[in-house]
Amino acid sequence: MIRIGMSTSCVYPQPTEHTFRLAKLAGYDGVEIMVTNDDGTRDPDALLELSKRYDLPILSIHAPVLLLTQFVWGRDPRVKLEKSAELASAVGAHTVVVHPPFRWQAQYARDFLRIVRETATASGIDIAVENMFPWKVGGRNLKAYSPGSDPTQMDCDSMTLDFSHASLAGRDSLELAMAMGPHLRHVHLCDGSGSMDEGKVFDEHLLPGRGNEPVGEVLEYLAARHWDGTIVAEVNTRKAKTEQERLELLSETLAFAHGKLGTATKRDVARYTGAEFPGMFRRASRRALTALRPSLR
């Protein structure tokens, strides 16, 4: 059965316990811990205590790969990845999510795939490389990641699909999921409304159905193939004015997933608002325009 978790990034920068409490109230199956400067995200004893208190397993660990966590666990990216795998093992998680190296991490980039494979073998943890997106500076594309931003172009054993990143890169998530094939082991549930080429700048992490990516189609595709990976909500709730509003956003995200996976309960149906319809029509228009482009040249 596909388990649906919630990332600590959904309530960042709130304390880690906030994630467990809201995930429990919303009905998620577990949580993903994004390692940050917060000591609570790196303390296995504290995390296990929260897991036990809220009766929610820790499904995955997100390695500290963001610029704001560049000094967490030192500066060596290999050490960061190894410590992430150690943390996953200590708290009972089965997956570590990692981004491809930045281009300026030259040595790490050259050895990245070997390091990932060696860490996975030594720890017994899936190291799932996440799809990213190109950066744009002064209107020009910048190759920010090396060997690249697309794990399907690398020799990765395990991959993470992020819908918001796919949107910013101008990728159709269903095509990307198919390209990942059996290497797809983890999904970050969210959405995006367009690519950098369409003028978008920020990684949006919208609620699923509120953007242009075929999120529902991907979930249906995975369910039809009896996929056995993990789905983790990674949505932006910072605009929520109250905790009740934040909880409603997280509940809507979970209901969307259950609905598309065919595991919806009566409570999910009651919560679901049908907010995916505007996104669905935008996607249809976008695909129609794409299909017409060759004839317009």
C-alpha positions as CSV (number, residue, x, y, z in Angstrom):
1,M,0.0,0.0,0.0
2,I,1.2,3.5,-0.9
3,R,1.9,5.5,2.2
4,I,1.3,9.3,2.2
5,G,3.4,11.4,4.4
6,M,3.9,15.1,5.2
7,S,7.2,17.0,5.1
8,T,8.4,19.3,7.8
9,S,8.9,21.8,5.0
10,C,5.1,22.2,4.9
11,V,5.2,24.2,8.2
12,Y,8.8,25.6,8.0
13,P,10.1,27.4,10.0
14,Q,7.9,26.0,12.8
15,P,9.4,23.5,15.2
16,T,9.5,19.8,14.2
17,E,6.8,18.9,16.6
18,H,4.4,21.1,14.7
19,T,4.7,18.8,11.7
20,F,3.8,15.7,13.7
21,R,0.8,17.4,15.3
22,L,-0.7,18.7,12.1
23,A,0.1,15.5,10.2
24,K,-1.7,13.5,12.9
25,L,-4.7,15.8,12.8
26,A,-4.9,15.7,9.0
27,G,-4.6,11.9,8.9
28,Y,-1.2,11.4,7.2
29,D,0.6,8.1,7.4
30,G,3.9,9.5,8.5
31,V,6.4,12.4,8.1
32,E,9.5,13.3,6.2
33,I,12.2,15.2,8.1
34,M,14.0,17.9,6.1
35,V,17.3,18.4,7.8
36,T,17.9,22.1,8.6
37,N,19.7,24.3,11.0
38,D,17.1,23.3,13.6
39,D,18.9,20.8,16.0
40,G,15.5,19.0,16.3
41,T,15.7,17.8,12.8
42,R,19.1,16.0,13.4
43,D,18.5,14.4,16.8
44,P,17.4,10.8,16.4
45,D,16.3,10.4,20.0
46,A,14.1,13.5,19.9
47,L,12.6,12.5,16.6
48,L,11.8,9.0,17.8
49,E,10.2,10.5,20.9
50,L,7.9,12.6,18.7
51,S,7.2,9.6,16.4
52,K,6.1,7.5,19.4
53,R,4.1,10.4,21.0
54,Y,2.1,11.0,17.8
55,D,2.1,7.4,16.6
56,L,3.5,8.4,13.2
57,P,6.5,6.8,11.6
58,I,9.3,8.7,10.0
59,L,9.1,7.7,6.4
60,S,12.1,9.6,4.9
61,I,14.9,12.1,5.5
62,H,15.7,15.0,3.2
63,A,19.4,15.6,3.2
64,P,20.6,19.2,3.9
65,V,21.2,20.4,0.4
66,L,19.8,23.9,0.4
67,L,22.1,27.0,0.4
68,L,20.7,27.9,3.9
69,T,22.0,24.6,5.3
70,Q,25.5,24.7,3.8
71,F,27.1,24.5,7.2
72,V,24.9,21.7,8.7
73,W,27.1,18.7,9.4
74,G,30.1,20.5,8.1
75,R,30.9,21.5,4.5
76,D,31.6,18.1,2.9
77,P,28.5,17.1,0.9
78,R,29.6,13.4,1.1
79,V,29.6,13.6,4.9
80,K,26.1,15.3,4.8
81,L,24.7,12.5,2.8
82,E,26.3,9.8,4.9
83,K,25.0,11.4,8.1
84,S,21.5,11.7,6.5
85,A,21.6,7.9,5.8
86,E,22.7,7.3,9.4
87,L,19.9,9.4,10.7
88,A,17.4,7.5,8.5
89,S,18.6,4.2,9.8
90,A,18.4,5.4,13.4
91,V,14.8,6.5,13.1
92,G,13.5,3.7,10.9
93,A,13.2,5.6,7.7
94,H,13.8,3.8,4.4
95,T,14.6,6.7,2.1
96,V,16.9,9.7,1.9
97,V,16.1,12.4,-0.6
98,V,19.1,14.2,-2.1
99,H,19.5,17.0,-4.7
100,P,22.1,16.7,-7.5
101,P,25.3,18.6,-6.7
102,F,25.7,22.3,-7.5
103,R,28.0,22.9,-10.5
104,W,30.6,24.6,-8.3
105,Q,30.9,21.5,-6.1
106,A,33.2,20.1,-8.8
107,Q,34.8,17.2,-6.9
108,Y,31.5,16.1,-5.4
109,A,29.8,16.3,-8.8
110,R,32.4,14.1,-10.4
111,D,32.0,11.4,-7.7
112,F,28.3,12.0,-7.0
113,L,26.8,8.8,-8.5
114,R,29.5,6.6,-7.0
115,I,29.0,8.3,-3.6
116,V,25.2,7.8,-3.8
117,R,25.6,4.1,-4.7
118,E,28.2,3.5,-2.0
119,T,26.1,5.2,0.7
120,A,23.0,3.3,-0.3
121,T,24.9,0.0,-0.2
122,A,26.6,0.6,3.1
123,S,23.4,1.8,4.8
124,G,20.7,-0.2,3.2
125,I,18.8,3.0,2.7
126,D,17.3,4.2,-0.7
127,I,19.1,7.3,-1.8
128,A,16.6,8.9,-4.1
129,V,18.0,11.7,-6.4
130,E,15.4,14.5,-6.9
131,N,14.7,16.2,-10.2
132,M,15.6,19.9,-10.1
133,F,15.4,22.8,-12.6
134,P,17.7,25.2,-14.5
135,W,18.4,28.6,-13.0
136,K,18.0,31.8,-15.0
137,V,20.2,34.8,-14.6
138,G,19.7,37.9,-16.7
139,G,17.4,36.1,-18.9
140,R,19.9,33.3,-19.7
141,N,19.8,29.7,-18.5
142,L,22.5,28.8,-16.0
143,K,23.5,25.2,-15.6
144,A,23.3,25.2,-11.8
145,Y,23.6,21.4,-11.2
146,S,26.1,18.9,-12.3
147,P,26.0,16.3,-13.8
148,G,22.6,17.9,-14.4
149,S,19.1,18.7,-12.9
150,D,17.4,15.6,-14.4
151,P,18.1,12.3,-12.7
152,T,16.7,10.4,-15.7
153,Q,19.9,11.5,-17.5
154,M,22.1,9.9,-14.8
155,D,22.8,6.4,-13.8
156,C,20.6,6.6,-10.6
157,D,19.2,3.6,-8.9
158,S,16.5,5.5,-7.0
159,M,14.8,8.8,-7.9
160,T,12.4,11.4,-6.4
161,L,9.8,13.1,-8.5
162,D,8.9,16.7,-7.5
163,F,6.0,18.3,-9.4
164,S,6.9,21.9,-8.6
165,H,10.5,21.4,-9.8
166,A,9.2,19.7,-13.0
167,S,6.9,22.7,-13.6
168,L,9.7,25.2,-13.3
169,A,11.9,23.1,-15.6
170,G,9.0,23.0,-18.2
171,R,8.7,19.2,-17.9
172,D,5.5,17.2,-18.0
173,S,5.4,15.2,-14.8
174,L,3.7,12.2,-16.3
175,E,6.3,11.9,-19.0
176,L,9.0,12.3,-16.3
177,A,7.4,9.6,-14.1
178,M,7.4,7.3,-17.1
179,A,11.0,8.1,-17.9
180,M,12.0,7.3,-14.3
181,G,10.3,3.9,-14.6
182,P,11.2,1.4,-11.9
183,H,13.8,3.9,-10.5
184,L,11.0,6.2,-9.2
185,R,10.8,5.4,-5.5
186,H,9.6,8.7,-3.9
187,V,7.2,11.5,-4.8
188,H,7.0,15.0,-3.4
189,L,3.3,15.9,-3.7
190,C,2.8,19.5,-4.8
191,D,2.2,21.5,-8.0
192,G,3.5,24.4,-10.1
193,S,2.0,26.9,-12.5
194,G,4.6,27.3,-15.1
195,S,8.3,27.3,-16.2
196,M,11.1,29.8,-16.1
197,D,10.6,30.2,-19.9
198,E,7.1,31.3,-19.1
199,G,8.3,34.0,-16.7
200,K,8.1,32.0,-13.5
201,V,10.9,32.6,-11.0
202,F,10.1,30.9,-7.7
203,D,9.7,27.2,-6.8
204,E,6.0,27.4,-5.9
205,H,5.1,24.1,-4.2
206,L,1.4,24.8,-4.7
207,L,-1.3,22.5,-3.5
208,P,-1.9,19.6,-6.0
209,G,-4.5,20.6,-8.5
210,R,-3.8,24.3,-8.2
211,G,-1.2,24.4,-10.9
212,N,-0.6,23.1,-14.4
213,E,1.2,19.8,-13.8
214,P,-0.7,16.5,-14.3
215,V,-0.5,15.6,-10.7
216,G,-3.7,13.5,-10.6
217,E,-2.7,11.7,-13.7
218,V,0.6,10.7,-12.3
219,L,-1.0,9.4,-9.1
220,E,-3.5,7.4,-11.1
221,Y,-0.7,6.0,-13.2
222,L,1.2,4.9,-10.1
223,A,-1.8,3.3,-8.5
224,A,-2.7,1.4,-11.7
225,R,0.8,-0.1,-11.7
226,H,0.7,-1.1,-8.0
227,W,3.6,1.2,-7.3
228,D,5.0,0.6,-3.8
229,G,7.0,3.8,-3.1
230,T,6.1,6.7,-0.8
231,I,4.3,10.0,-1.5
232,V,5.1,13.0,0.8
233,A,3.3,16.3,0.7
234,E,5.7,19.2,0.2
235,V,3.4,22.1,-0.1
236,N,3.8,25.8,0.8
237,T,1.3,26.9,3.5
238,R,3.0,30.1,4.6
239,K,0.1,32.2,3.4
240,A,-2.3,30.5,5.9
241,K,-3.5,33.2,8.3
242,T,-4.4,30.7,11.1
243,E,-3.5,27.2,12.1
244,Q,-7.0,26.0,11.2
245,E,-6.5,27.3,7.7
246,R,-3.1,25.6,7.4
247,L,-4.6,22.3,8.6
248,E,-7.3,22.7,6.0
249,L,-4.7,23.1,3.2
250,L,-2.8,20.0,4.4
251,S,-6.1,18.1,4.7
252,E,-7.0,19.1,1.1
253,T,-3.6,17.9,-0.1
254,L,-4.1,14.5,1.5
255,A,-7.7,14.2,0.2
256,F,-6.5,15.0,-3.3
257,A,-3.9,12.1,-3.1
258,H,-6.4,9.6,-1.7
259,G,-8.9,10.6,-4.4
260,K,-6.5,10.0,-7.2
261,L,-5.0,6.8,-5.7
262,G,-8.5,5.4,-5.3
263,T,-8.2,5.2,-1.5
264,A,-10.5,8.0,-0.6
265,T,-12.6,7.8,2.6
266,K,-15.9,9.6,3.2
267,R,-14.0,12.2,5.1
268,D,-11.7,12.8,2.1
269,V,-14.6,13.2,-0.2
270,A,-16.2,15.8,2.2
271,R,-13.0,17.8,2.4
272,Y,-12.2,17.7,-1.3
273,T,-13.2,21.0,-3.1
274,G,-12.5,20.1,-6.7
275,A,-9.8,22.8,-6.9
276,E,-8.0,20.8,-9.6
277,F,-10.4,21.8,-12.3
278,P,-8.9,25.2,-13.2
279,G,-5.5,23.5,-13.4
280,M,-6.9,20.7,-15.5
281,F,-8.2,23.2,-18.1
282,R,-5.0,25.1,-18.2
283,R,-3.0,21.9,-18.8
284,A,-5.3,20.9,-21.6
285,S,-4.8,24.3,-23.3
286,R,-1.1,24.2,-22.8
287,R,-0.9,20.7,-24.4
288,A,-3.1,21.7,-27.3
289,L,-0.8,24.7,-28.0
290,T,2.3,22.4,-27.8
291,A,0.7,20.0,-30.3
292,L,0.1,22.9,-32.7
293,R,3.5,24.5,-32.5
294,P,5.1,22.4,-35.4
295,S,2.3,23.5,-37.8
296,L,2.7,27.1,-36.8
297,R,6.4,27.3,-37.8
